[in-house]
Amino acid sequence: MARRGIMSENLKEEIARELGVYNTVKSEGWGSVTSRDCGNIVTKAIEIAERKVMK
């Protein structure tokens, strides 16, 4: 069974651009992004979601 992502690809790519890891994603794929950077992407996505909920 395929795992369905909660975060859209567009949002992940947008945050990756913001954090400066987008070139790695595009050239080598998500598997080459460090665990720390992935954690930072998740943290940023949570911050965005919390801001939307608080409105």
C-alpha positions as CSV (number, residue, x, y, z in Angstrom):
1,M,0.0,0.0,0.0
2,A,1.4,3.4,-1.0
3,R,1.9,5.9,1.7
4,R,0.1,9.2,1.1
5,G,1.9,12.3,2.2
6,I,0.1,14.9,4.3
7,M,2.2,17.8,3.0
8,S,1.7,18.7,-0.6
9,E,4.7,18.6,-3.0
10,N,4.3,22.3,-3.7
11,L,4.5,23.2,0.0
12,K,7.5,21.0,0.5
13,E,9.3,22.6,-2.5
14,E,8.4,26.1,-1.4
15,I,9.8,25.5,2.1
16,A,12.9,23.8,0.6
17,R,13.5,26.9,-1.5
18,E,13.1,29.1,1.6
19,L,15.6,27.0,3.6
20,G,18.1,26.7,0.7
21,V,17.9,23.0,0.0
22,Y,15.8,23.1,-3.1
23,N,18.8,22.6,-5.5
24,T,19.6,19.4,-3.6
25,V,16.0,18.2,-3.9
26,K,15.9,18.9,-7.7
27,S,19.3,17.5,-8.5
28,E,19.5,14.5,-6.1
29,G,16.0,13.9,-4.8
30,W,14.5,14.1,-1.3
31,G,16.6,11.1,-0.2
32,S,19.7,13.3,-0.3
33,V,18.3,16.0,2.0
34,T,19.8,15.7,5.5
35,S,17.7,14.6,8.4
36,R,18.3,18.0,10.0
37,D,17.0,19.8,6.9
38,C,14.0,17.5,6.7
39,G,13.3,18.3,10.4
40,N,13.5,22.0,9.6
41,I,11.1,21.6,6.7
42,V,8.6,19.8,9.0
43,T,9.0,22.5,11.7
44,K,8.4,25.3,9.2
45,A,5.3,23.5,7.8
46,I,3.9,23.2,11.4
47,E,4.5,26.9,11.9
48,I,2.6,27.7,8.7
49,A,-0.3,25.4,9.7
50,E,-0.5,26.9,13.2
51,R,-0.6,30.4,11.8
52,K,-3.5,29.3,9.5
53,V,-5.4,27.8,12.4
54,M,-4.9,30.8,14.6
55,K,-6.5,33.2,12.1
